[in-house]
């Protein structure tokens, strides 16, 4: 594995549902997977999207295989469905833009701005207003960053 996702960014979502993936995130994706493809899925516990590279998908499959082995019953089906069936693989263009499907926008509760925040192996994409509501009180440093990014983009 090469590199980890670091940092944060606030990017606009245009009328065609395009949003730019932060350049540092693209560097990690390409170093790990040798492809300009990201995987996005609804986060299991948070009202946001989670993103990662194809190599991380392979590690998730290995983890699923270790957990269930030769048991191909309904529990494995449910876990695999959540891990792979609810994802979208998206190519990004030369400017680092992806096109969010209407379903991804809905699942991530995204509107006009997308706040990207790294988690090492993965990153999250939040509606900044929802992030402030969900996490702002518990983490004042994160709230300060999000508010500063919103102000820079002409938001609240």
PyMOL commands that place a pseudoatom at each C-alpha (Angstrom):
pseudoatom trace, name=CA, resn=UNK, resi=1, chain=A, elem=C, hetatm=0, pos=[0.000, 0.000, 0.000]
pseudoatom trace, name=CA, resn=UNK, resi=2, chain=A, elem=C, hetatm=0, pos=[1.336, 3.410, -0.938]
pseudoatom trace, name=CA, resn=UNK, resi=3, chain=A, elem=C, hetatm=0, pos=[0.346, 6.466, 1.025]
pseudoatom trace, name=CA, resn=UNK, resi=4, chain=A, elem=C, hetatm=0, pos=[-2.656, 7.499, 3.026]
pseudoatom trace, name=CA, resn=UNK, resi=5, chain=A, elem=C, hetatm=0, pos=[-5.339, 10.101, 2.588]
pseudoatom trace, name=CA, resn=UNK, resi=6, chain=A, elem=C, hetatm=0, pos=[-4.576, 13.278, 4.546]
pseudoatom trace, name=CA, resn=UNK, resi=7, chain=A, elem=C, hetatm=0, pos=[-6.225, 16.651, 4.985]
pseudoatom trace, name=CA, resn=UNK, resi=8, chain=A, elem=C, hetatm=0, pos=[-9.490, 18.257, 4.001]
pseudoatom trace, name=CA, resn=UNK, resi=9, chain=A, elem=C, hetatm=0, pos=[-11.020, 20.345, 1.231]
pseudoatom trace, name=CA, resn=UNK, resi=10, chain=A, elem=C, hetatm=0, pos=[-14.283, 22.048, 0.377]
pseudoatom trace, name=CA, resn=UNK, resi=11, chain=A, elem=C, hetatm=0, pos=[-15.327, 21.804, -3.260]
pseudoatom trace, name=CA, resn=UNK, resi=12, chain=A, elem=C, hetatm=0, pos=[-18.422, 22.961, -5.074]
pseudoatom trace, name=CA, resn=UNK, resi=13, chain=A, elem=C, hetatm=0, pos=[-20.869, 20.652, -6.801]
pseudoatom trace, name=CA, resn=UNK, resi=14, chain=A, elem=C, hetatm=0, pos=[-21.906, 22.162, -10.131]
pseudoatom trace, name=CA, resn=UNK, resi=15, chain=A, elem=C, hetatm=0, pos=[-25.230, 21.992, -11.970]
pseudoatom trace, name=CA, resn=UNK, resi=16, chain=A, elem=C, hetatm=0, pos=[-24.109, 18.790, -13.741]
pseudoatom trace, name=CA, resn=UNK, resi=17, chain=A, elem=C, hetatm=0, pos=[-23.348, 17.130, -10.357]
pseudoatom trace, name=CA, resn=UNK, resi=18, chain=A, elem=C, hetatm=0, pos=[-19.596, 17.316, -10.950]
pseudoatom trace, name=CA, resn=UNK, resi=19, chain=A, elem=C, hetatm=0, pos=[-17.229, 17.720, -8.029]
pseudoatom trace, name=CA, resn=UNK, resi=20, chain=A, elem=C, hetatm=0, pos=[-13.433, 17.736, -7.959]
pseudoatom trace, name=CA, resn=UNK, resi=21, chain=A, elem=C, hetatm=0, pos=[-11.597, 15.167, -5.894]
pseudoatom trace, name=CA, resn=UNK, resi=22, chain=A, elem=C, hetatm=0, pos=[-8.765, 16.904, -3.978]
pseudoatom trace, name=CA, resn=UNK, resi=23, chain=A, elem=C, hetatm=0, pos=[-5.462, 16.539, -5.823]
pseudoatom trace, name=CA, resn=UNK, resi=24, chain=A, elem=C, hetatm=0, pos=[-3.690, 14.899, -2.870]
pseudoatom trace, name=CA, resn=UNK, resi=25, chain=A, elem=C, hetatm=0, pos=[-6.429, 12.275, -2.713]
pseudoatom trace, name=CA, resn=UNK, resi=26, chain=A, elem=C, hetatm=0, pos=[-6.020, 11.613, -6.445]
pseudoatom trace, name=CA, resn=UNK, resi=27, chain=A, elem=C, hetatm=0, pos=[-2.274, 11.119, -5.930]
pseudoatom trace, name=CA, resn=UNK, resi=28, chain=A, elem=C, hetatm=0, pos=[-2.977, 8.446, -3.296]
pseudoatom trace, name=CA, resn=UNK, resi=29, chain=A, elem=C, hetatm=0, pos=[-5.626, 6.739, -5.462]
pseudoatom trace, name=CA, resn=UNK, resi=30, chain=A, elem=C, hetatm=0, pos=[-3.288, 6.517, -8.433]
pseudoatom trace, name=CA, resn=UNK, resi=31, chain=A, elem=C, hetatm=0, pos=[-0.297, 5.378, -6.353]
pseudoatom trace, name=CA, resn=UNK, resi=32, chain=A, elem=C, hetatm=0, pos=[-2.324, 2.611, -4.717]
pseudoatom trace, name=CA, resn=UNK, resi=33, chain=A, elem=C, hetatm=0, pos=[-4.360, 1.424, -7.680]
pseudoatom trace, name=CA, resn=UNK, resi=34, chain=A, elem=C, hetatm=0, pos=[-2.637, 2.704, -10.823]
pseudoatom trace, name=CA, resn=UNK, resi=35, chain=A, elem=C, hetatm=0, pos=[-6.092, 3.817, -11.993]
pseudoatom trace, name=CA, resn=UNK, resi=36, chain=A, elem=C, hetatm=0, pos=[-8.055, 7.044, -11.982]
pseudoatom trace, name=CA, resn=UNK, resi=37, chain=A, elem=C, hetatm=0, pos=[-11.049, 5.411, -10.315]
pseudoatom trace, name=CA, resn=UNK, resi=38, chain=A, elem=C, hetatm=0, pos=[-12.571, 6.014, -6.914]
pseudoatom trace, name=CA, resn=UNK, resi=39, chain=A, elem=C, hetatm=0, pos=[-15.152, 3.946, -5.108]
pseudoatom trace, name=CA, resn=UNK, resi=40, chain=A, elem=C, hetatm=0, pos=[-17.923, 5.789, -3.273]
pseudoatom trace, name=CA, resn=UNK, resi=41, chain=A, elem=C, hetatm=0, pos=[-20.503, 4.291, -0.940]
pseudoatom trace, name=CA, resn=UNK, resi=42, chain=A, elem=C, hetatm=0, pos=[-22.878, 5.416, 1.767]
pseudoatom trace, name=CA, resn=UNK, resi=43, chain=A, elem=C, hetatm=0, pos=[-21.088, 5.398, 5.110]
pseudoatom trace, name=CA, resn=UNK, resi=44, chain=A, elem=C, hetatm=0, pos=[-22.323, 2.613, 7.403]
pseudoatom trace, name=CA, resn=UNK, resi=45, chain=A, elem=C, hetatm=0, pos=[-22.713, 4.844, 10.482]
pseudoatom trace, name=CA, resn=UNK, resi=46, chain=A, elem=C, hetatm=0, pos=[-22.594, 8.471, 9.357]
pseudoatom trace, name=CA, resn=UNK, resi=47, chain=A, elem=C, hetatm=0, pos=[-24.788, 10.640, 7.077]
pseudoatom trace, name=CA, resn=UNK, resi=48, chain=A, elem=C, hetatm=0, pos=[-22.053, 10.992, 4.454]
pseudoatom trace, name=CA, resn=UNK, resi=49, chain=A, elem=C, hetatm=0, pos=[-20.256, 9.102, 1.708]
pseudoatom trace, name=CA, resn=UNK, resi=50, chain=A, elem=C, hetatm=0, pos=[-17.061, 7.123, 2.144]
pseudoatom trace, name=CA, resn=UNK, resi=51, chain=A, elem=C, hetatm=0, pos=[-14.487, 6.979, -0.627]
pseudoatom trace, name=CA, resn=UNK, resi=52, chain=A, elem=C, hetatm=0, pos=[-11.447, 4.869, -1.379]
pseudoatom trace, name=CA, resn=UNK, resi=53, chain=A, elem=C, hetatm=0, pos=[-9.371, 3.317, -4.144]
pseudoatom trace, name=CA, resn=UNK, resi=54, chain=A, elem=C, hetatm=0, pos=[-9.708, -0.079, -5.852]
pseudoatom trace, name=CA, resn=UNK, resi=55, chain=A, elem=C, hetatm=0, pos=[-6.848, -1.562, -3.820]
pseudoatom trace, name=CA, resn=UNK, resi=56, chain=A, elem=C, hetatm=0, pos=[-8.836, -0.825, -0.664]
pseudoatom trace, name=CA, resn=UNK, resi=57, chain=A, elem=C, hetatm=0, pos=[-11.776, -2.703, -2.239]
pseudoatom trace, name=CA, resn=UNK, resi=58, chain=A, elem=C, hetatm=0, pos=[-9.528, -5.732, -2.589]
pseudoatom trace, name=CA, resn=UNK, resi=59, chain=A, elem=C, hetatm=0, pos=[-8.573, -5.501, 1.090]
pseudoatom trace, name=CA, resn=UNK, resi=60, chain=A, elem=C, hetatm=0, pos=[-12.258, -5.277, 2.023]
pseudoatom trace, name=CA, resn=UNK, resi=61, chain=A, elem=C, hetatm=0, pos=[-12.944, -8.446, 0.030]
pseudoatom trace, name=CA, resn=UNK, resi=62, chain=A, elem=C, hetatm=0, pos=[-10.061, -10.263, 1.758]
pseudoatom trace, name=CA, resn=UNK, resi=63, chain=A, elem=C, hetatm=0, pos=[-11.487, -9.216, 5.124]
pseudoatom trace, name=CA, resn=UNK, resi=64, chain=A, elem=C, hetatm=0, pos=[-14.937, -10.490, 4.095]
pseudoatom trace, name=CA, resn=UNK, resi=65, chain=A, elem=C, hetatm=0, pos=[-13.395, -13.771, 2.946]
pseudoatom trace, name=CA, resn=UNK, resi=66, chain=A, elem=C, hetatm=0, pos=[-11.501, -14.215, 6.228]
pseudoatom trace, name=CA, resn=UNK, resi=67, chain=A, elem=C, hetatm=0, pos=[-14.635, -13.475, 8.233]
pseudoatom trace, name=CA, resn=UNK, resi=68, chain=A, elem=C, hetatm=0, pos=[-16.927, -15.912, 6.421]
pseudoatom trace, name=CA, resn=UNK, resi=69, chain=A, elem=C, hetatm=0, pos=[-14.589, -18.417, 4.744]
pseudoatom trace, name=CA, resn=UNK, resi=70, chain=A, elem=C, hetatm=0, pos=[-16.670, -21.044, 2.942]
pseudoatom trace, name=CA, resn=UNK, resi=71, chain=A, elem=C, hetatm=0, pos=[-19.936, -19.898, 4.565]
pseudoatom trace, name=CA, resn=UNK, resi=72, chain=A, elem=C, hetatm=0, pos=[-21.894, -18.445, 1.647]
pseudoatom trace, name=CA, resn=UNK, resi=73, chain=A, elem=C, hetatm=0, pos=[-25.076, -17.977, 3.632]
pseudoatom trace, name=CA, resn=UNK, resi=74, chain=A, elem=C, hetatm=0, pos=[-27.360, -14.977, 4.061]
pseudoatom trace, name=CA, resn=UNK, resi=75, chain=A, elem=C, hetatm=0, pos=[-25.092, -13.211, 6.578]
pseudoatom trace, name=CA, resn=UNK, resi=76, chain=A, elem=C, hetatm=0, pos=[-22.230, -13.152, 4.066]
pseudoatom trace, name=CA, resn=UNK, resi=77, chain=A, elem=C, hetatm=0, pos=[-24.645, -12.043, 1.354]
pseudoatom trace, name=CA, resn=UNK, resi=78, chain=A, elem=C, hetatm=0, pos=[-25.774, -9.129, 3.495]
pseudoatom trace, name=CA, resn=UNK, resi=79, chain=A, elem=C, hetatm=0, pos=[-22.211, -8.103, 4.335]
pseudoatom trace, name=CA, resn=UNK, resi=80, chain=A, elem=C, hetatm=0, pos=[-21.097, -8.383, 0.697]
pseudoatom trace, name=CA, resn=UNK, resi=81, chain=A, elem=C, hetatm=0, pos=[-24.131, -6.438, -0.506]
pseudoatom trace, name=CA, resn=UNK, resi=82, chain=A, elem=C, hetatm=0, pos=[-23.334, -3.611, 1.885]
pseudoatom trace, name=CA, resn=UNK, resi=83, chain=A, elem=C, hetatm=0, pos=[-19.630, -3.660, 1.030]
pseudoatom trace, name=CA, resn=UNK, resi=84, chain=A, elem=C, hetatm=0, pos=[-19.895, -3.953, -2.751]
pseudoatom trace, name=CA, resn=UNK, resi=85, chain=A, elem=C, hetatm=0, pos=[-23.482, -3.717, -3.973]
pseudoatom trace, name=CA, resn=UNK, resi=86, chain=A, elem=C, hetatm=0, pos=[-24.089, -0.242, -2.584]
pseudoatom trace, name=CA, resn=UNK, resi=87, chain=A, elem=C, hetatm=0, pos=[-20.946, 1.262, -4.121]
pseudoatom trace, name=CA, resn=UNK, resi=88, chain=A, elem=C, hetatm=0, pos=[-20.261, 3.132, -7.321]
pseudoatom trace, name=CA, resn=UNK, resi=89, chain=A, elem=C, hetatm=0, pos=[-16.922, 3.174, -9.128]
pseudoatom trace, name=CA, resn=UNK, resi=90, chain=A, elem=C, hetatm=0, pos=[-16.303, 6.545, -10.718]
pseudoatom trace, name=CA, resn=UNK, resi=91, chain=A, elem=C, hetatm=0, pos=[-13.625, 7.628, -13.156]
pseudoatom trace, name=CA, resn=UNK, resi=92, chain=A, elem=C, hetatm=0, pos=[-12.325, 11.139, -12.784]
pseudoatom trace, name=CA, resn=UNK, resi=93, chain=A, elem=C, hetatm=0, pos=[-11.403, 13.383, -15.676]
pseudoatom trace, name=CA, resn=UNK, resi=94, chain=A, elem=C, hetatm=0, pos=[-8.158, 15.291, -16.286]
pseudoatom trace, name=CA, resn=UNK, resi=95, chain=A, elem=C, hetatm=0, pos=[-9.374, 18.015, -13.901]
pseudoatom trace, name=CA, resn=UNK, resi=96, chain=A, elem=C, hetatm=0, pos=[-10.056, 15.458, -11.153]
pseudoatom trace, name=CA, resn=UNK, resi=97, chain=A, elem=C, hetatm=0, pos=[-13.839, 15.745, -11.467]
pseudoatom trace, name=CA, resn=UNK, resi=98, chain=A, elem=C, hetatm=0, pos=[-16.329, 12.957, -10.947]
pseudoatom trace, name=CA, resn=UNK, resi=99, chain=A, elem=C, hetatm=0, pos=[-20.023, 13.029, -11.696]
pseudoatom trace, name=CA, resn=UNK, resi=100, chain=A, elem=C, hetatm=0, pos=[-22.146, 12.147, -8.675]
pseudoatom trace, name=CA, resn=UNK, resi=101, chain=A, elem=C, hetatm=0, pos=[-25.199, 10.075, -9.484]
pseudoatom trace, name=CA, resn=UNK, resi=102, chain=A, elem=C, hetatm=0, pos=[-28.509, 11.341, -8.108]
pseudoatom trace, name=CA, resn=UNK, resi=103, chain=A, elem=C, hetatm=0, pos=[-28.507, 8.369, -5.704]
pseudoatom trace, name=CA, resn=UNK, resi=104, chain=A, elem=C, hetatm=0, pos=[-25.038, 9.170, -4.326]
pseudoatom trace, name=CA, resn=UNK, resi=105, chain=A, elem=C, hetatm=0, pos=[-26.054, 12.792, -3.840]
pseudoatom trace, name=CA, resn=UNK, resi=106, chain=A, elem=C, hetatm=0, pos=[-29.170, 11.658, -2.007]
pseudoatom trace, name=CA, resn=UNK, resi=107, chain=A, elem=C, hetatm=0, pos=[-27.379, 9.066, 0.142]
pseudoatom trace, name=CA, resn=UNK, resi=108, chain=A, elem=C, hetatm=0, pos=[-24.683, 11.591, 1.059]
pseudoatom trace, name=CA, resn=UNK, resi=109, chain=A, elem=C, hetatm=0, pos=[-27.272, 14.326, 1.594]
pseudoatom trace, name=CA, resn=UNK, resi=110, chain=A, elem=C, hetatm=0, pos=[-25.127, 16.530, -0.653]
pseudoatom trace, name=CA, resn=UNK, resi=111, chain=A, elem=C, hetatm=0, pos=[-26.275, 19.806, -2.138]
pseudoatom trace, name=CA, resn=UNK, resi=112, chain=A, elem=C, hetatm=0, pos=[-23.983, 22.524, -3.513]
pseudoatom trace, name=CA, resn=UNK, resi=113, chain=A, elem=C, hetatm=0, pos=[-20.825, 21.934, -1.461]
pseudoatom trace, name=CA, resn=UNK, resi=114, chain=A, elem=C, hetatm=0, pos=[-18.860, 18.815, -0.584]
pseudoatom trace, name=CA, resn=UNK, resi=115, chain=A, elem=C, hetatm=0, pos=[-16.494, 18.744, 2.391]
pseudoatom trace, name=CA, resn=UNK, resi=116, chain=A, elem=C, hetatm=0, pos=[-13.788, 16.102, 2.000]
pseudoatom trace, name=CA, resn=UNK, resi=117, chain=A, elem=C, hetatm=0, pos=[-12.004, 14.833, 5.091]
pseudoatom trace, name=CA, resn=UNK, resi=118, chain=A, elem=C, hetatm=0, pos=[-9.366, 12.104, 5.189]
pseudoatom trace, name=CA, resn=UNK, resi=119, chain=A, elem=C, hetatm=0, pos=[-9.386, 9.023, 7.400]
pseudoatom trace, name=CA, resn=UNK, resi=120, chain=A, elem=C, hetatm=0, pos=[-6.104, 7.412, 6.400]
pseudoatom trace, name=CA, resn=UNK, resi=121, chain=A, elem=C, hetatm=0, pos=[-7.210, 4.431, 4.289]
pseudoatom trace, name=CA, resn=UNK, resi=122, chain=A, elem=C, hetatm=0, pos=[-10.424, 6.175, 3.270]
pseudoatom trace, name=CA, resn=UNK, resi=123, chain=A, elem=C, hetatm=0, pos=[-11.989, 9.611, 3.080]
pseudoatom trace, name=CA, resn=UNK, resi=124, chain=A, elem=C, hetatm=0, pos=[-15.451, 10.978, 3.738]
pseudoatom trace, name=CA, resn=UNK, resi=125, chain=A, elem=C, hetatm=0, pos=[-17.551, 13.404, 1.719]
pseudoatom trace, name=CA, resn=UNK, resi=126, chain=A, elem=C, hetatm=0, pos=[-19.982, 15.442, 3.809]
pseudoatom trace, name=CA, resn=UNK, resi=127, chain=A, elem=C, hetatm=0, pos=[-22.569, 18.101, 3.311]
pseudoatom trace, name=CA, resn=UNK, resi=128, chain=A, elem=C, hetatm=0, pos=[-20.776, 20.720, 5.450]
pseudoatom trace, name=CA, resn=UNK, resi=129, chain=A, elem=C, hetatm=0, pos=[-23.989, 21.834, 7.185]
pseudoatom trace, name=CA, resn=UNK, resi=130, chain=A, elem=C, hetatm=0, pos=[-24.776, 18.252, 8.198]
pseudoatom trace, name=CA, resn=UNK, resi=131, chain=A, elem=C, hetatm=0, pos=[-21.196, 17.718, 9.379]
pseudoatom trace, name=CA, resn=UNK, resi=132, chain=A, elem=C, hetatm=0, pos=[-21.422, 20.803, 11.598]
pseudoatom trace, name=CA, resn=UNK, resi=133, chain=A, elem=C, hetatm=0, pos=[-24.733, 19.586, 12.991]
pseudoatom trace, name=CA, resn=UNK, resi=134, chain=A, elem=C, hetatm=0, pos=[-23.532, 16.011, 13.564]
pseudoatom trace, name=CA, resn=UNK, resi=135, chain=A, elem=C, hetatm=0, pos=[-19.956, 16.603, 14.768]
pseudoatom trace, name=CA, resn=UNK, resi=136, chain=A, elem=C, hetatm=0, pos=[-19.448, 20.321, 15.352]
pseudoatom trace, name=CA, resn=UNK, resi=137, chain=A, elem=C, hetatm=0, pos=[-20.326, 20.404, 19.044]
pseudoatom trace, name=CA, resn=UNK, resi=138, chain=A, elem=C, hetatm=0, pos=[-18.198, 17.348, 19.823]
pseudoatom trace, name=CA, resn=UNK, resi=139, chain=A, elem=C, hetatm=0, pos=[-15.147, 18.588, 17.908]
pseudoatom trace, name=CA, resn=UNK, resi=140, chain=A, elem=C, hetatm=0, pos=[-14.724, 22.376, 17.978]
pseudoatom trace, name=CA, resn=UNK, resi=141, chain=A, elem=C, hetatm=0, pos=[-11.518, 22.216, 15.902]
pseudoatom trace, name=CA, resn=UNK, resi=142, chain=A, elem=C, hetatm=0, pos=[-13.348, 20.427, 13.103]
pseudoatom trace, name=CA, resn=UNK, resi=143, chain=A, elem=C, hetatm=0, pos=[-16.184, 22.941, 13.379]
pseudoatom trace, name=CA, resn=UNK, resi=144, chain=A, elem=C, hetatm=0, pos=[-13.686, 25.810, 13.068]
pseudoatom trace, name=CA, resn=UNK, resi=145, chain=A, elem=C, hetatm=0, pos=[-12.172, 24.266, 9.919]
pseudoatom trace, name=CA, resn=UNK, resi=146, chain=A, elem=C, hetatm=0, pos=[-15.555, 23.631, 8.308]
pseudoatom trace, name=CA, resn=UNK, resi=147, chain=A, elem=C, hetatm=0, pos=[-16.802, 27.144, 9.127]
pseudoatom trace, name=CA, resn=UNK, resi=148, chain=A, elem=C, hetatm=0, pos=[-13.627, 28.696, 7.690]
pseudoatom trace, name=CA, resn=UNK, resi=149, chain=A, elem=C, hetatm=0, pos=[-13.994, 26.632, 4.516]
pseudoatom trace, name=CA, resn=UNK, resi=150, chain=A, elem=C, hetatm=0, pos=[-17.645, 27.637, 4.228]
pseudoatom trace, name=CA, resn=UNK, resi=151, chain=A, elem=C, hetatm=0, pos=[-16.731, 31.302, 4.626]
pseudoatom trace, name=CA, resn=UNK, resi=152, chain=A, elem=C, hetatm=0, pos=[-14.066, 30.962, 1.924]
pseudoatom trace, name=CA, resn=UNK, resi=153, chain=A, elem=C, hetatm=0, pos=[-16.691, 29.515, -0.442]
pseudoatom trace, name=CA, resn=UNK, resi=154, chain=A, elem=C, hetatm=0, pos=[-19.185, 32.267, 0.346]
pseudoatom trace, name=CA, resn=UNK, resi=155, chain=A, elem=C, hetatm=0, pos=[-21.305, 30.141, 2.684]
pseudoatom trace, name=CA, resn=UNK, resi=156, chain=A, elem=C, hetatm=0, pos=[-22.286, 30.656, 6.294]
for i in range(1, 156): cmd.bond("trace and resi %d" % i, "trace and resi %d" % (i + 1))
show_as sticks, trace
zoom trace
